[in-house]
Amino acid sequence: MTPLARLSIRVPLAAAAAAAALAVVSAQNPVPAQVPTAPARTPAQQPPPRQQPSFRAGVELVSLNVTVTDGTTHYMTDLQQDEFTVFEDGVKQDVTFFNRTNLPIALALLMDTSASMETKLQTAQDAAIGFAKRLRPQDLAEVVDFDSRVTILQTFTNASADLEQAIRKTAAGGSTSLYNAIYIALKDLKKVVAKNVEEIRRQAIVLLSDGEDTSSLLPFEEVLDLAKRSETAIYSIGLRASEGPSTGTKGFKEAEFVLRQLSQETGGRTFFPTQAAELSGIYGQISDELSSQYTIGYTSRNPRRDGAWRRIVVRVNRPGAAARTKLGYFAPTAH
């Protein structure tokens, strides 16, 4: 068994923050590699979203991971391609790729280990380990914990024993660098590149936190923009306090808004349990959803390469069916 790779992403607290950066430090080779944070840019200035290799054959296709339910929590997994209709900015599109055989997944498992998680951490660990054990041999996962800094406890692997060992190493303490953690996870997932069709993977972040961001260097707007440009669905678990005033505090209300928006924009889901004992069931629901999705692709009828935001709506021609996917994407640019 190879030892766990441990990488730390530290947030410097420099007085002159204009040129601040996230530092990525390896425990075996502590030489920082700077990842500068550029000022927020408008959509037209951003590079085009990375397209999955399976959907590139001389043209650029838009790929969607679609979850369909019957209006409750029951997943509909027997739909055919002709039952789906996709609209981009109100214009009907022609679906040219359809897969319901459940592609492998690459996911980042993010765990809040700030001081407020101390009494709940063991229960959270048990729930996350149960989730990791449900991954299939063809799936990959990494374990990331975050408090005042972000630490990659285990790089992408399909070995459940390594994932369990990494989860057990989490310890509570410090503040909450939520935005930094999401940013790092999104960047890591972009590095999971398929070498052939068999390695094409859906991407997801499964995030557990019990409060607002208190120490990130990055602003929420920049992280949200990166999430919208990714192919990654974000599943957020906001663990509310079961008693006391903290549930209604301004800080948690802001955290709730952040988690809802990240999940809604990317086609994921949000959960707000009041007890850590609920986590096992929630991780189970996320696992069930990830194993019940369709992958759909289409070539946009809009030829403009203007970098503009394009809104997507997916409808299913079956009574009571409700489809959920990401809300849109940024068009390619001319360069």
N, C-alpha and C positions, 0 to 999 in steps of 0.2 A: 504494500500500500504506500503510495507516495505521500509525503507530508503535505498538509494543506498549504496552498499558496496564500500568503497574507499580504494584502496591499492596503495601504492607508492613504486616504485622500484627505489632506489636512487643509484647514481654512486659516490662512494667515490673518492676523489682526493688525495690519499695518495702518499707520496713521494716515498716510497718503494713499487713499484707496483707488485713485484714478487708474492706476496700472496694476490693480490687484489680480491675483490668479489663484486657481485651484492647484495645489501641489499633490502629485501622485507619487507616493514613496513606497518602495518595496522593502519588506523586512529583511530579505537576504542581501539586497543591494540598495542601501539607503541613499540613492542619488535622485533628487527630485526632478521630475519632468513637468515643466510649467504648461498649464492649459489656460491660456488667457481668456478672460471674459470680455468680449467686445460689446460696445454699446448696443442697445436694442435697435434693430433695423426694421424697416417697413417690409411687408410681404414682397413687394416688387424687387427689393434688394436681396432677398434670400435666395440661396441656391435651390434647385429643384429637389423634391423629395426623392430619396433613394428608392428605386424600383426593384422588386424582387427579381432575381435572375430568371425564374420560371416564366415570367411574363414579358421577356424581352426577346423579340424575334424581328428586329428591324423597325418595330413600332413600339410606342410607349403605352402600356396598358395600365389601367387603374385596378388595383387589387383590393378586395374587401373581404373581411371575415365577418360573417353574418350569423347572428343568433336569432332563432325563431321560436317563439313560445305561443301557447294557445290562449294567452291573456292571463294565465296564472303563472305557476312556476314549472309547468310541464313543457319540456323541449320537444319540438316537432322535427323529427330527423328523417322523415320519409318523403320529403318534397322533391319534385323534379325541376329541372332547369326552366321549363316553360311556365312554371308557377311563380317565378320571380320577375319583377319589373324594376328596373333601375332608372332613376331620374337624376340628371346633373343640371343644376340651375333650372329645373322645370322641364328640361328636354329629355325625352325618353332615349335610352341608350340600348345598343345591341350587346347582349351578354355573349361573350365569345369563349369564356373559360368558366367551367363549373366543376366543383369537386366537393363531394360529401363524404369522402372516405377518411376524413379526419387527419389532416397533415400533421407531422411531428411539430413540436413546439420548442422554442427557446424562451425561457422566462427568467426574470430576476426576482428573487424573493427578498423583499426589503423589510427589515424589522427595526422599529423604533426602540432604542435601548437607552433613552434619556432617563434621568433619575426618577421621573414620575412613573416609570414602568416597573420599578423594582418589585413590588408586591404581585405583579401580574405576569412577570417574565417567564416563570417556569410553565405556567399554563399556556402562554403564547408559544413557548418552545415546543411543547408537546403537540399543539395544534399544527404548527408549521412542519414538524417532523412527519405527522400523519399525512399532510398534504404532499410532502416530498416523496413519501413511500408509494403514493398513487401514480407517480409519473411512470411512463412507459420506458422500455429500454431505448427507444429511438428519440426520446425527449432529452433536452439539456436544461440545466438550471444552475444559477449561481446564487450565493448567499451574501447579502449585503446588510450590515448593521450600521445604524447612524445615531449619533448623539451630537456632541460638539464637533465631531469629525465623522467622515464616512469611511467605513472599512470593508473591503471585499474579503470576507473570511474564506470563501471558496469560489474559485473561478468555475467556468462552465464545465459541467460534468454530468454523466448519466449514472454515476455511482451513488446510490442512496445512502450508503454507509458514510461516505465522505460528506454528503450534504447534512446528515444527522450530526456528525461530529462538529461541523462548522456551526450549526444552529445551537448546539449545546455550549459552545464557547462564548456566546453572547453574554454580556454582563451590563447591568444598568448603572448609569452615571452620566452627568453632564447635561447639556442643553439639547436642542432639537434642530438639526440641519436638514430638514425635510427636502427643501428645493435642491440643495446640493446633491442629495442622495438620488433623487429622480433624474437629475441631469447626468450624473455618472452612469446610472443604469441604462438610460437611453443611448448614451455614447457606447457603452459596452455591447449592447444588443446590435448596434450597427456593424460591429466587427464580426458578428456571426454570419459569415458569407458562405453560401452554398457552392460547392464545387461541381455538383451535378443535380439532376432533377430529384433524385432520391433524398437529397439533403435540404430541400426547400422546407423552411419552417415558418409557422406563424410565430408572432412575438407578443409577449405579455409581461407586464410588471404586476406583481401581487404585493401590495403595500399595506403594512400595519403601522398605525400611529395613534397616539392617545392625546394629541394636542397640536397647537399651532407651531409654525416654524419660528424659532427664536434666535437662530445664529447663522443662517445661510448667507453666503456672500452674494449669491445670485438672486435677482428679483423673480417673483412669481411669473411675471409677464414673459420673461425670456424662456423660462422652463416650459410654460404652456405653449409658446410658439414652437419650441423644439419638439414637444410631444405631438402637436398637430402635423408636423412635417415628417413624423416617423411612421412606421408601419406597426406600431406597438399599441395594444389595448392595455389600459391601466385599470386594475381592479383595486379599489381602495377600501380599507377597513378602518373606520374611525372609532376607536374604542372610547365610548363615553364613560364618565364616572357614574356609578349606579346610584350614588347618593351625594348630597352636598351641593354647593352652589356652582361647582366647576362646569357642569353640563351647560348651564346657561350663560357662561361668561362670554365676553366679547371675543376672547382668544379662541375658544372652541368654535364659536359661530363662524369666525373667519376661516378656521381650519376646515370646517364642514363645507363651506363654500368652495374652497380650494379643491378638496377631494372630489366633490360633486362635478366641478367643471372639468377637471382632468379626465375623469372617467367618462363623462357624457361626450366630450369632444372626440375621444379615441375609441368609443364603442364598448367600453368596459362597464363595470357596475360599482356602486358604492354600498357599503353596509355600515350601520351605526349601532353595534351592540352596546348594551349597558353593563354586561358582565363578561369577564374573560372566559367563563365557562361556555359561552356561545361561540367562541372562535373555531372550535373543531368543526361544528356544523357549517359555519360560513366557509371555511376552507374547502369543505366537502362540496358545497354549492358551486364554488368557483371551479373546482376540478370537474364537476359534472358539466358545467357550461362549456369549458374548454374542449371537452370530448364530444360536444354536440353541435359544433359549428360547421357552416358551409363556407367554402372559399369561392368567390365569384370575381371574374375579371371582365373588363370591357375597355375598348378603345374609345376615348372621348370623341364626340362629334364636333367639339370645339377645337379648331386647329391653332388658335392663338397661343403663342408661347410668351405670355405676359406676366407670369408669376402670380396671377390673381387667385384669390380664394374661390373655390368652386364647391357649392353645397350639394350634398348627396342625400337622396331619399330612396329607400328600398321598400317596395311593397310586395306582399305575397297574396296570390289569388287563391285563398282558401278561407272559408268563414272562421272568424275568431283569431286568425293568425296575426301576430305582431312581430315585425322584424326590427332588429337593432344592429347598427354598425356605426362606424365613425361618421361624424357629421359632414365631413368634406375633406378636401386636400388642396394644396397649392399647386397651380399649373406649372409646367416647366417654363424655363426662361430661354431666351434666344441664345444665351451663351452657356 
